[in-house]
């Protein structure tokens, strides 16, 4: 064999190996690689992420058939604990998470923005020392119009025995999260997660039925062109937020992008840079987003990517909730862009 042929064969082998390596890096394998061992904790968290992925697959499948099935779209006619009208997909997605974790043997409690109190799995509690906090469907107003949706999740270790069933140990700052991420249901289904060792994205390959590694150690740009905010609330904001929006209107280089699904907007900002804002309003200064199910998980992930998340006055991960369904304002994204918004708030323009 000539040297040229040997070189070609070698490069083809390397290309094949690289391609196979990528195809074989599933979510559960990647979690084990994060720990670089097969310790009980590594295996537990790998199994937990696998169950989250299964929930994502089931929800994605349901959504792909939503327009063709009866009883999938629209409202249930009920109101959740937040006082919001419940979509049928909210209920289905919430039930999916409960169902897949009933079989895990690892999770004792599930807390969701759709449930007044945590859901306990007694058969898991003797050995299951983890809790899952989640928003089953983020952006459910997009459900009936076939736009992007998401799920948000966080994993925490249970502290204490929780004998009274009050889950007081969950009323802790976001630094207590050991893993967090989201699933994006768009043209493709993606799962993005962190365990405090960088941010990594996976894309669902329907032919394999697996989430395959797309990108490791994602870093959010220090500054980006996107600002994402519901400007329909303009006259309900405090003056500093209104003044910030006036600033981006008159400054070249900014682009408005707001989808109505926070996961979709955060994913764009993670990749392209910029800032997402959901500030409090004059009638509701506490804001709309739930700290434990939305703001803290996304803050943990964005900070791991080199970004920043704040209420405007305090780092989101430092906020200690006083109740399970506590709400909070949120400013999150690239460090420079978040700092710019903070400067308007702190200077009280």
Secondary structure, 3 states (H helix, E strand, C coil): CCHHHHHHHHHHHHHHHHHHHHHHCEHHHHHHHHHCCCCHHHHHHHHHHHHHHHHHHHHHHHHHCHHHCCCCCCEEEEECCCCCEEEHHHHHHHHHHHHHHHCCCCEEEEEECCCCCCEECHHHHCCCCEEEEEEEEECHHHHHHCCCEEEEEEEEECCCCCCCCCCHHHCCCHHHEEEEEEEEECCCEEEEEECCCCEEEEEEECCCCEEEEEECCCCCCCCCCEEECCHHHHHHCCHHHHHHHHHHHHCCCCEECCCCCHHHHHHHHHHHCEEEEECCCCCCCCCCEEHHHHHHHHHHHHHHCCCEEECCCCEHHHCCCCCCCCEECEEEECHHHHHHHHHHHHHCC
